[in-house]
């Protein structure tokens, strides 16, 4: 289920957030909230980090089924726990389409 439209409702550019180094380089795009400062940002998290089967289809996951994961929070100045709000399947699908076009 794509929830990108819901998250975009607050005028955030999710694709731009995903493109920043702060989002990370490996994993599924997740909209998440930092437990330290309450900031909501797009982060990448592996399925294993969210206590999911590594072979699971990320487009079938619900954020409520995923556990918190550690990731850097720059305002908190270190690694903190992030609670998944949404699996950004729209961003994931667009990323996969671009990779397929490049032949990766």
C-alpha positions, 0 to 999 in steps of 0.5 A: 500500500502506497502511503506517499501521498498521505505523507506528502500532505504536509508539504514535504518533498519525500523524494528530496529527503530520500536523496540526502545522505542523512536518509542512508544508502541501504534499505527500504524508504521509511517515513519515521519519527525520531524518539529523541526530538520528534522530527519526522524524516525519510530514512532507509532501514533494512527489513532486518533492522525493523525485525522483518523477514529479509525476503519479505516484499516491502510493498506488502509491509505495514509500518505498524508491523515494523519495530523501531530501528537505529539511525542517525539523527543530526539534531540529536547529534547521534544515533537514535531510535526511529519509529516507522510511520509509513513504508514509502512504497511509491518511492521504492517502486519509482527507485526500482523502475529507474534501476530497471531502466538502467539495467541494474 
